[in-house]
Amino acid sequence: MPSSWLIAILAILLPVVAFYSMTVGTVSISMAEAFSAAADSLFSSGDTVSQAQVILFDIRLPRILLALLVGAILASTGAVMQGLFRNPLADPSLIGVSGGASVGASLMIVLAGGAVESGLLMGLSLVALGAFVGGFAATILVYRLATSGIGTSVTTMLLAGIAIGALAGALNSLLSYFADNDMLRQISLWQMGNLSAANWAKVSIMALVSLLLFISFPQDSRALNALLLGESEARHLGIDVQRVKRRLIVLTALGVGVSVALAGMVGFVGLVIPHVIRLLIGPDHRWLIPGSAMAGAILLVVADSLARVVVLPAELPTGILTALLGAPFFIVLLLQQRREV
Amino acid sequence: MKNLRNSLGLIVLLAAVFCSLSLAAEISVEDDFGNTVVLEQPAQRIISLAPNITEVLFHIGAGEQIVGADEYSNYPEQAKQIMRVNNHAAANYELILSLQPDVVIAWQSGNGDKIINRIRQLGIPIFVIETRSLEDIPNLFARFGALSGHVENAELKAQSFSLRLSLLREQNSAKSEVRTFYQIWDEPLITLNGKHMVSSVIELCGGRNIFADAIPLVPYVNIESIVAADPQVIIAGGSKEEKPYWFDSWRKWEQISAVRDRHVYLIPADLMQRHSVRILDGAELMCDFFERARQE
């Protein structure tokens, strides 16, 4: 499939899916009602806010936007990591960011105790802040471990990531062991990830970070393409490999750190979406990164819409559905590819 | 020949009478899974694996006989001094054996098969409970009384529990229904469905759990479902005595009747989610909150 086609299809599909998702939820609101409520809130200045307006604009819209942005960031950073490490199993967690984030969050929950509960910073909890700092710190540690006078070794970084991940897992278990009942629940629920707590503050922060990432990534697409040939080849093509690595790692840590801090862990998207897009249009990062971003956004919006309605009036954790929807699709693609070879 | 058969029959009969006499000296109590625990005399050394069990034992006067308890047994105050033998994840089997208990009392859905079967394998008598309704609680008192040798006191406590329970039911059964949201967590929002005992307390007070029909016992819900169901009362079950930090986050949802009319209340989880005598204290609080909401 030509790359531009796929990008065009995804670019049309994404807003359609997002709009349709506005009509999905416990309360049935039709497309027409949604539009009239939208018109009401835009053009009438009345103080009365209808139930439909509250549901659409205070509950559903921030949640859909958060899902969209988180999905886009996870999938695109996944594509970047796989390119940078030239490893098909690479995903954002590889550089230690998710492990570090969960330790940061657990540490905040256990040590800060009561302070966590009252401390709100721009609509963000201290736990989210702890997660972000933890994620970033772990990434820096992994990066430092792998960097020597001659540059950053990709292999060492992979191994350091695994080591830091294991360490983070152990620290997390240790913290849960010493946590009381309430903290334990808070830790385990935090790790499950959840989009239901979306609000406009979270969406704004996420949007700022996404903007930064999606402005920066295109500059490095060619460098990533050159890196596919190998590091020394890329260097001979005149690319400052060390600079590109550092930039991309910092951007990924930032994007994933913020999304984990705001929405918890959402697995699968970062690992598999880039593969799906690569199977469809090939490994050119100029198309792969935006394609992955849009596909990741679509997958997470669809999965989260389903999560809201499949067990009405309750809801399912979104992470279950991303894998349940995405994995079979990925398997079909793999089978097709095998037949072609 | 006929005589012989008759006298044989007589011997069998006598033997049966004799046996049942000697058995009467033993204590034999059936647990909630049909397993009979037989003790030669009332248990003097009891291990309780769950806080609700500890509370009931203290209530019927057997608190002194508890030699080991789980980490969460925090009521009454003396319960905190008991040696800790298990938590949510694991039990210290060596410690349990070394305490030489006459009987271990476990709670099926709290302790799970892994711990219960291991203790059974070790040859320690284990009595497993699974309390499903408020009406089961007086019977629990009676059986614990039999196990621990506090039969009379337990019987008295059982009667007074039943009396308080039927009084509450009488007072509230004819009253108008109150739509209720019972919250156990805020991010994500978590509640309990109709099969949980908290729902029977809600019904006891003439309320209706808005998520009674949800499929999971402990459903995750979203704010939209709550806005749609429009509860008249929101009960937050914090694990501490004071308000949970998320108590105030309801303020931004003025569309919900309970929030608009200020009927968001706290009932400490220990009073609601433990199947012991204190659940009636929780029930009385809840009935009172419903009454306030009915005044609107």
Interface residues (C-beta under 8 A of the other chain):
Chain A: G25 T26 V27 V49 Q51 V54 I55 I59 R60 G114 E117 S118 N181 D182 L184 R185 L189 N194 S196 A197 R308 V311 L312 P313 A314 E315 L316 P317
Chain B: Y72 H88 W185 E187 P188 L189 I190 N193 I210 F211 D213 A214 I215 P216 P219 Y220 V221 N222 I223 E224 S225 V227 A228 A229 S239 K240 P244 Y245 W246 Q255
